[in-house]
Amino acid sequence: MCRFLFVFSPIVDSHWENKRYEELYVLQQEATDEAQRVKLLKEAETLLMDEMPAASTVWEFRTIVMWPLVRNWGHGPLAYVGQRFDEVWLAK
């Protein structure tokens, strides 16, 4: 999921980047203690609110493959982002 949240994401047009925010996000995902996770999220939220990056809205689109030779094509839970074209191939 992280690849959709940070500056290298295919859907982030703001080009906002904060290494500490990214670090905090990863740390909170790995935290097993709820109090520690809340602390990390509060710090990340404070950074986000202090810097207030501009962000565009995300619009939905779908690419539907109809050709039977296409393999490994699919959508994840966020169907409008993240298709991994490097994992798609032709059967012939």
Backbone hydrogen bonds in HBPLUS format (Angstrom, degrees):
<---DONOR---> <-ACCEPTOR-->    atom                        ^
c    i                          cat <-CA-CA->   ^        H-A-AA   ^      H-
h    n   atom  resd res      DA  || num        DHA   H-A  angle D-A-AA Bond
n    s   type  num  typ     dist DA aas  dist angle  dist       angle   num
A0004-PHE N   A0001-MET O   2.98 MM   3  5.80 169.0  1.99 126.8 130.5     1
A0005-LEU N   A0002-CYS O   2.95 MM   3  5.19 158.5  2.00 112.5 119.5     2
A0009-SER N   A0006-PHE O   2.85 MM   3  5.51 159.5  1.89 130.5 133.2     3
A0021-TYR N   A0018-ASN O   3.07 MM   3  5.30 116.4  2.50 102.0 116.9     4
A0022-GLU N   A0018-ASN O   3.07 MM   4  6.44 162.1  2.10 157.3 162.1     5
A0023-GLU N   A0019-LYS O   2.90 MM   4  6.11 156.9  1.95 147.2 154.0     6
A0024-LEU N   A0020-ARG O   2.84 MM   4  6.06 161.0  1.88 151.7 156.7     7
A0025-TYR N   A0021-TYR O   2.90 MM   4  6.15 154.4  1.97 149.9 157.1     8
A0026-VAL N   A0022-GLU O   3.10 MM   4  6.36 163.0  2.13 150.3 153.6     9
A0027-LEU N   A0023-GLU O   2.92 MM   4  6.13 163.0  1.94 151.7 157.2    10
A0028-GLN N   A0024-LEU O   2.89 MM   4  6.06 159.2  1.93 150.1 154.9    11
A0029-GLN N   A0025-TYR O   3.17 MM   4  6.39 146.3  2.28 141.4 150.0    12
A0030-GLU N   A0026-VAL O   3.21 MM   4  6.51 142.0  2.36 143.9 153.6    13
A0030-GLU N   A0027-LEU O   3.12 MM   3  5.18 126.4  2.42  96.0 109.6    14
A0031-ALA N   A0027-LEU O   2.95 MM   4  6.09 123.2  2.29 142.1 157.8    15
A0037-ARG N   A0033-ASP O   2.96 MM   4  6.25 157.7  2.01 154.6 161.6    16
A0038-VAL N   A0034-GLU O   2.93 MM   4  6.16 160.6  1.97 152.5 157.0    17
A0039-LYS N   A0035-ALA O   3.03 MM   4  6.23 157.1  2.09 143.7 150.0    18
A0040-LEU N   A0036-GLN O   2.96 MM   4  6.23 159.1  2.01 150.5 155.4    19
A0041-LEU N   A0037-ARG O   2.91 MM   4  6.14 160.0  1.95 151.8 157.4    20
A0042-LYS N   A0038-VAL O   2.89 MM   4  6.08 152.4  1.96 149.0 156.3    21
A0043-GLU N   A0039-LYS O   3.10 MM   4  6.36 155.9  2.16 145.5 151.5    22
A0044-ALA N   A0040-LEU O   2.97 MM   4  6.24 159.1  2.01 147.7 153.8    23
A0045-GLU N   A0041-LEU O   2.82 MM   4  5.97 157.8  1.87 146.9 153.4    24
A0046-THR N   A0042-LYS O   2.93 MM   4  6.11 153.1  2.01 144.3 151.3    25
A0047-LEU N   A0043-GLU O   3.06 MM   4  6.37 159.2  2.10 149.6 154.4    26
A0048-LEU N   A0044-ALA O   2.98 MM   4  6.23 162.2  2.02 150.4 155.5    27
A0049-MET N   A0045-GLU O   2.87 MM   4  6.08 162.1  1.90 151.9 156.7    28
A0050-ASP N   A0046-THR O   2.84 MM   4  5.95 153.0  1.91 148.1 155.9    29
A0051-GLU N   A0047-LEU O   3.03 MM   4  6.16 159.4  2.08 150.3 154.8    30
A0052-MET N   A0048-LEU O   2.78 MM   4  5.59 139.5  1.94 140.8 152.8    31
A0070-VAL N   A0067-TRP O   3.26 MM   3  5.97 168.6  2.27 123.2 126.6    32
A0091-ALA N   A0069-LEU O   2.71 MM  22  4.97 150.8  1.79 138.7 149.0    33
A0071-ARG N   A0089-TRP O   2.74 MM  18  5.32 163.5  1.77 171.9 171.7    34
A0089-TRP N   A0071-ARG O   3.21 MM  18  5.32 160.0  2.26 134.6 140.6    35
A0081-VAL N   A0078-LEU O   3.07 MM   3  5.86 173.7  2.07 131.2 132.2    36
A0087-GLU N   A0084-ARG O   3.09 MM   3  5.63 163.9  2.12 115.2 120.1    37
A0088-VAL N   A0085-PHE O   3.30 MM   3  5.26 169.3  2.31 106.9 108.1    38
